[in-house]
Amino acid sequence: MGIPSLREAMLGAFLSEIRPRLDRLTRALGAGDGELVRSEAHGLRVLSGTIGAKACAEAFGELEHRGERRALEGAVVALRSAYVEVIRAEEQVSILREERMAA
């Protein structure tokens, strides 16, 4: 992410969008709605991948494939992994933003 203003916009979008979208994914999984799980997980995978949060994107990719196949049994474990990766990504984004502000 070479252009500082673009980088900041992407990181800001990640931080503002990740939790509401993760909440929607959680509700979709709870409702057993495979298509909505697929759709929400896809958006989260792309959002994560855009900022280079590879482990986060992979976790959402797993949920996207489960939703696509309507194979939601055991998806709660994948969702827990996604939450862990979101926390890690949020921490890294916060560090990057703090470093930029200190520079």
C-alpha positions in Angstrom: 0.0 0.0 0.0 2.2 2.7 -1.3 0.0 5.8 -1.4 -0.5 7.0 2.2 -4.0 8.4 1.7 -5.1 5.2 -0.1 -3.5 3.1 2.6 -5.3 5.1 5.3 -8.6 4.8 3.5 -8.3 1.1 3.1 -7.3 0.5 6.7 -10.1 2.8 7.9 -12.6 0.9 5.8 -11.5 -2.3 7.2 -11.8 -1.1 10.8 -15.2 0.4 10.3 -16.7 -2.4 8.2 -15.3 -5.6 9.7 -17.3 -5.9 12.9 -20.8 -5.1 11.4 -20.2 -7.5 8.6 -18.9 -10.2 11.0 -22.1 -9.7 13.0 -24.2 -10.3 9.9 -22.2 -13.4 9.1 -22.7 -14.7 12.6 -26.5 -14.1 12.4 -26.6 -15.8 8.9 -24.8 -18.8 10.3 -27.1 -19.0 13.3 -30.1 -18.9 10.9 -28.6 -21.7 8.8 -28.7 -19.5 5.7 -26.0 -20.9 3.5 -26.4 -18.4 0.7 -26.1 -15.4 3.1 -23.1 -17.1 4.9 -21.5 -17.4 1.5 -22.2 -13.8 0.5 -21.1 -12.3 3.8 -18.0 -14.4 4.1 -17.1 -13.5 0.5 -17.3 -9.8 1.3 -15.2 -10.3 4.4 -12.6 -12.3 2.5 -12.2 -9.6 0.0 -12.1 -6.8 2.6 -9.4 -8.7 4.5 -7.4 -9.6 1.4 -7.4 -6.0 0.3 -5.3 -4.9 3.3 -3.1 -8.0 3.2 -4.7 -9.8 6.2 -4.0 -13.2 4.6 -4.9 -15.5 7.6 -8.1 -13.5 8.1 -9.0 -13.8 4.4 -8.3 -17.6 4.5 -10.6 -18.0 7.5 -13.4 -16.2 5.6 -12.7 -18.2 2.5 -13.4 -21.4 4.5 -16.7 -20.0 5.6 -17.5 -18.9 2.0 -16.9 -22.4 0.7 -19.0 -23.9 3.5 -21.9 -21.5 2.7 -21.5 -22.2 -1.1 -21.8 -26.0 -0.4 -24.5 -25.4 2.3 -22.3 -27.4 4.6 -22.7 -25.4 7.7 -22.2 -28.3 10.2 -19.1 -27.4 12.2 -18.9 -23.9 10.7 -19.0 -22.5 14.2 -15.4 -23.7 14.7 -14.4 -21.9 11.4 -16.2 -18.8 12.7 -14.3 -18.8 15.9 -11.1 -19.0 13.9 -12.3 -16.0 11.9 -12.9 -14.0 15.0 -9.4 -14.7 16.3 -7.9 -13.6 12.9 -10.1 -10.5 12.9 -8.7 -9.5 16.4 -5.2 -10.0 15.1 -5.8 -8.0 12.0 -7.4 -5.2 14.0 -4.4 -5.1 16.3 -2.0 -4.9 13.3 -4.0 -2.2 11.6 -4.1 -0.2 14.8 -0.3 -0.5 15.1 0.2 0.6 11.5 -2.0 3.6 11.9 -0.3 4.6 15.2 3.1 4.3 13.5 2.0 6.5 10.6 0.7 9.2 13.0 3.9 9.1 15.0 6.1 9.6 11.9 
